[in-house]
Amino acid sequence: MNALPTKEESTMDAHDAHQVDGTALRVALWRGLHLQVDPAPHVLDDALGLRLAAPAAGWRERPDMHPEGTRRMRASIVARARFVEDLVTERARDGVGQYVLLGAGLDTFAQRRADPAAGLRVFEVDQPGTQAWKRRRLAELGLDRPDGPRFVPVDFEAGDSWWDGLVAAGFDPDRPAVVASLGVSMYLTREATVATLRRVAALAPGSTLAMTFMLPLDLVGADERPALQATQHAARAAGTPFVSLYAPSDLLALIRETGFRDADHISSAALTARYFGARSDGLRPSGAEGLVVATV
């Protein structure tokens, strides 16, 4: 799950952090924290994301960075990212040449993965402020290459169309693509999610959607319910409440109804078996977040 920014965080990080979404920063820090506090083998190696975020000194002392208190959320963040990157790699080998990140945040796939990224056209869709901040940081790090990702700034609050922006940036609707939407669906109404699903389902055959979702409280283990309740409370207080939670079966039915050929639920147990099975430290992803993969 994605956690929410606090008012204090807006002044804690360098490089005019008030222009970048606090959740995007936090996700990048958690990915970096995984490298620093969790023993090898690491599920995801994203040291670059930490450089991009450029947190203020003492960032690991923040309450939302507590190594023990954030273990399961941190594991979910790296597990879902690793799963999608593995999926993109697999599809690229099959000839898929476009990768779209809806709500890209501070993702660094395009900078870290020369192969298969070199054979992909990567499109990053996000709010204008976050993208402007990210592009400035990439330039400061010497990573703003002409062949880098194509940025698609979309002001969702103003009603901008992510699809129109994507096509204007050079996306080819007639060629298959992988579309990833991570940590977004719980902030969208059911109607908005349906509209996005229908749009992706209309892509060229061979396209794939990977999307995370939050489970209702009664489907979450008792040990995680207090943390989920606290996160939901913080979301409401920050003005970005969770508005859509899904049981896996309900979301799979919705995906199929919107036109996808097939869909599968990737549970936290499946992610644990795939990426954490050989670990002896008990690190495993949260059961409060699920992942679905749908094909066109």
N, C-alpha and C positions, 0 to 999 in steps of 0.2 A: 504494500500500500504506500501511497505517497502521504507524507505528513504535511502539515500546514505551516506557513511562515508565521512568526510572531512579530509584534511591532518592534521589539528590540533588535531583531535580526536585520532590519532594513538599514541599520547604520553600522553593523558589525563587520561587514566584508568590504574589501577594497574595490576600487574601480567603479564608483557610482552604483553600488549594488541595488539602490532603490529602483533602478531601471530594469532589473532582472527579476523574474518570478522567484519568490523565496523557496517554493517547492523544488524548482529546478536546481537551485543552489544546494539544497539539502540532499537531493538525490545524488548529485555529483560528489558531495562530501561523504555520504555513506559508501559510495563505491570506492572512494579513496581510503576510507576507514577500514574497509574489508582487507585491503592490502597491508595496513599497518597493525591491526590487532588480531586478525584471524590467521592462524598458521597455514602454511602451504599444505596441499595444493590449493591455489586460489581459483575460485569459480570464474572470475573475470579480472583481467589485468587492465585497469584503467587509471594508471598513474597520471595520464595526461588530463583527465577530467579534473583532478585535484589541482593541477597547475592552472587550468583554465578558470576554475572557481576562485583561486587565489584568496583563501580565507584569511581573516585577520589572525594575528598571533593569539594562541590560546583557544583556537576553535574547538579543540577536542575536549575542552572543559565545559562546553555548552551542555545543558541538560539533554538536548535532543541528539547528542553525540555520545552519550554514555555507552561504553562498550558492551556492558551486560544488558542494559535496558533496551537497546536497539538491535539486539542480535537477530531476532526473527524478521523484523522489518528489513534490516540490512541484508539478510540472506535472501529475502524475496526480491529485493531490488537487483542484486547481482544475478540471481537465478533467471529472472525473466529476461534480463538483458542478454545473458549468455544464450538462452534458448532461442531468442529472436536472431541473434547473430549467427548461430549455427544453422537456423532455418534459412536465412538469407544466403549463407555460403552454399548450402545445398541447392537452393533454387538457382543461384547464379551458375553453378556447374551444369544445370539443366538448360541454361540459355536465357533465363530471365534477366533482363538488363536494367530494370528500374526498381528503386527502393524508396518508399515514401514513409517518413516518420511524422505522424500527426501528434503534435505536442512534443516536439523534438527536445526542448529544453537544452541542456548542455551535453547532449550526446556527442561522443567523439569517434563513432564508428568510422566515419569517412577519413579521419586523420590517422587512426590506429591501424586500419586494415587495408593496406595497399593491395592485398589480394584476399578477397575478391573485389574490394571496392574499386580497384582500377578498371574493372570491367563493368561497373555499375554506374548508372546515373542516379545519384542520391539527391532526394528532395526533402528539405526540412521545413515543416509547416509549424509556425508558432506565432505568438503575439509579437507585434513590432518592437516593443521595448526590449524584450528578452533577446530577440534576434540581433538588434542593434548592439546590445551589450556584448553578446557572444562574438559577433564579427569584429568588434574592436579588440577583444581579448585575443582572438586568433591572429589579428594583425600584429599585436604587441609581441606575440610568441613566434612570429614569422611563419605562421601556418595558413595564411590566407592565399592559397594557391588558386590560379585561374581554373584548374581542373577539379576544384573542390566541390562541395555540395552546393546545390542550388537552393537559395533561401527563399521561402515563400512567407512573407509577413502577412498575417491575417488578423484584423481587429474583429474578433468574434463579438464583442460587446456592441460594435457598430453595425453588426449584421453582415459583415463581409463574407463572401463565399470562398471557402478554402478550395473548392473544386475549380472555380474560375481562376483563382490565383495560381493553382497548380498547373493548369493548362497553359496559362500565360508564361509560366517559367520554363516551358518546354516539355512538359509531361505528354507522352503519347498515349492516348486512351486505347489505341488499337494494338498496343503491345502489352504483354503480361507484366505484372509488377507484384512485389511484396509490399503490403501496407501494414504498418505497425502502429498501434494506438495503446500506449502503456500508461497506466495511472490517470486515465482521463474519464472513462465511462461513468464513474460514480458522480461526477460533477454535471453530467448532461441529463436532460429530461429523456424519458423513454422515446418521445417523438423525435428528438434530435439524434438519438442513437439509431433509430429506425431509418432516418433520412441518410445518415452516413452509411449504414449497412447496405441500403438499396443502391447507393452510388457506387460503393466498392463492388457489389455483386454484379454491376453492369460492366465491369472492366473486362478486358480480353480474357478468353479461356486460358487457364494456366496461372491466373493470378491467385494470390494467397493473402488472407487477412490474419494477423495475430493481434488479439485484443485482451487486455486484462479487465477484470471486473471484481467488485467487492460483494461478498456474500452477506445475506441478512444475518442479524445477530444470532438468531436461533439455530443457524447452521454452523456457527463458529464454536470451537471447543471452549469449554468453560474457563480454561486457563488463559485464553486470549480475549475473552469478552471485556474485561475491565479496560484493557489497552485500547480496544476498538471503540468502546464507548467514549473514552477520553479523547480519541482522535476525532470522532464525530462531533463532540462538544466543541473542540478547538476549531473545527471546520465551520461550524455555525457562527462561532464568535468572530472568526476572521471574515465572515461574509461570503464564504464559499462552501455552503453546506453540501453534504452528500444527498443527492436527490434521487438516485437510482441504484438499488441493490438488487442482485439477481441470484436466484437459485440456478445452479448449472443447467438443469434440465429445461428451465424456462428460457434461459438465454440461448441454448442450442436450438430450441423450437423457434425462437424469434429469428435466429440467423437463417434457418432453413426457409422460413416463411418469406424472408426478404429476397430470396433468389439464389442463395449459394447451393452448390451441388452437394457439398458435404461439410460436416463440422465435427470437431472433436474437442472434448474438455481435457485440458492438461492440469491435473490436480497438483496441489502442493506435495502430496505423497509421491506422485510421479516425478516431480522435479527433484525431490529428495533422493529418490532412487537413482536418478540420472546423474546428478551433480554432487551429492553429498554422501552417497552410500559408503565410500571408503574412509570417511572422516572418523576420527576418534574423539573429537571435541564436542559432539552433539549439535553442531551448527545445522540448522534446517530452516526452510522458509516458513513464513506464516501461513496458517490455514485459512486466514480471513480473505485472502486474495486468490482468485482463480485466473486461468488463462484459457482462451479458446483459439483454435486454429481452424479457419474455414477456407475452402477452396472454391474457385469459380469454374 
